[in-house]
Amino acid sequence: MNNKKYLDKVIGSLLRSTKMDYDKEGIIWSFDDSIHPFFTLHHFLDWPPPLFTYYCKDQFGLTEEEMEYVWKEYKKIIIDKLKDGE
């Protein structure tokens, strides 16, 4: 994985299009238009949801290894944002 700069841009793109709705206590992923309640996030954060995999492959042309890196970094940032209430 020698294109870390590109993968970091992918993560940035995913984060910019992810919305946290604190009034409804949910998150709208960039790869799924549905709102998912915060209390269900533990289901999503263990493994990348299938929609994430399809989205990253179709939108960004990522390999499995690249998706693992992107998911790990993306979910770490999402968890931090939830803890900080951003």
N, C-alpha and C positions, 0 to 999 in steps of 0.2 A: 504494500500500500504506500506508494510514493507520491500520491496526490493529496496530501493532507490539506493543503491550501484550498483546493476545490471542495473537499469534504467539509471544511469549516464554513465555506460559503453556503453549501447545502444546508448545514445546520442553521445558519443565520436566516436563510430563506424560510425554513420550517418554523423557526421561532417567530419571525415577523408575521406569519399567517396563522399562528396559534392564538386563540383568544381565551382569556380567563374571564368568566362572568361570575363575579363574586356575589352579585345579587341573587342569581339563580344557583350559586354554588356549583358551577360546572365549568368544563373546559370544552372548547370546540377545537379539535385538531385540524391542522392544515390539510390533512389527507382524508378527513371525514367531516361532513357538514353537520353531523348530529352533535347535540350537547351531551356530554357525559358527566354525571355527578362526580364531584371530587371524591366522595367516599368509595367510588368504584375504581379509582385509579390504580389500586394495588393489582387489579386484574390486568390492567394494560401495561403497567411498568415492568413486570417481570420479563415478558417477552414482547417483541414488537408485534402489534396487531397485523393481521394479514393485509389490511388496507394500506398500512405503512409500507410494507414490502412491495406491493403492487405500485403504489404511488412513487416510491423512490426509484424503482426499476424503470417505470414509464417516463417519469419527469426528468430524472437525472442520470439514468443509465448505470446505476450502481450495481456492483457485484455483491454477493452475500457477505464477503469480508468487509466491504465498505459500509454496507447497511448495518452490520454489527457495531462498527465504530460510531457511525452517525447516531444510531439508536442509543448507545451507551452515553454519549455526550449530550444528546438532546434530552433524554430523560433526567440526567443529572441536573441540567439547567432548569427543567420544568419543576422538579422537586424543590430546588432552591427558591424558585419564584413563589411556589405555594407556601413554603415556610416563611418567606419574607412578606407575603401578602401583596406581591406585585401584580 
